[in-house]
Amino acid sequence: DYQERANGVPDEPEVDYTFADALRDLGDATPARRYSAAHHLANFWDIGDRDDDPQLNRALEAIPVMIDCLERHDEHTVSDAEALAGDLCLFASEGALTLAQANDAKGAMERCLGRARETLQTLEAAFAPIANKAVPERVTMQSQIQDYRSLVEELGDKLGDWDDDLVLASPGGGAGKKGKDKGGKGKK
């Protein structure tokens, strides 16, 4: 904090969150930690050079955790569900999903969207009577409504583009290469 810095106490050094850390945390007992690890693995996979570092393809081990998040998210992990839906779409557009994984992911996204719409409708109905009142739960409910609106919008957009963006994994396994356009054809 400021007083410690003013007194010459150094900040604790930031520790890098590594690929190995994320793989380890993928099996954590805490859902939020698993979901965060899955998102980190997708980021490592996205920015890494999969040709030079085949270890990066272990990030695909996060796919079941991503699907689990979409199936089981709660009010505390709504943002995780939104981020992991985007990560699944990334994997789908890069040819990293098998047909079975793609079907599971799309189904989970559709079910998540349905639950998110129901939750949003319930939250909006509960919020209406207190919308103009100065009560403590108003701020919390507004935040939850915003989270669920964002999730509904994002999932709707992702599912609308799913079939156009999907590139299935090659039969030999492994992730597709970068350089695919929305039609699934190589760039010219």
TAZI-V646604 format. One record per residue. PSI is psi as a letter, one per 40 degrees, with the letter a starting at -180 (none if undefined). Layout:
# TAZI-V646604
psi: {PSI;PSI}
This chain:
# TAZI-V646604
psi: {i;d;d;d;d;d;e;e;h;i;i;h;i;h;h;h;h;i;d;d;d;d;d;d;e;d;e;i;d;h;d;d;d;d;d;d;d;d;d;d;d;d;d;d;d;d;e;i;g;d;d;e;g;e;d;d;e;e;d;e;e;e;d;d;d;d;d;d;d;d;d;e;i;a;e;e;f;d;d;d;d;d;d;d;d;d;d;d;d;d;d;d;e;e;f;e;i;i;d;d;d;d;d;d;d;d;d;d;d;d;d;d;d;d;d;d;d;d;d;d;d;d;d;d;d;d;d;d;d;e;d;f;i;g;i;d;e;d;d;d;d;d;d;d;d;d;d;d;d;d;d;d;d;d;d;d;d;d;d;d;e;d;d;d;e;h;h;i;i;i;d;e;i;i;i;i;i;i;e;h;a;d;e;e;i;i;i;none}
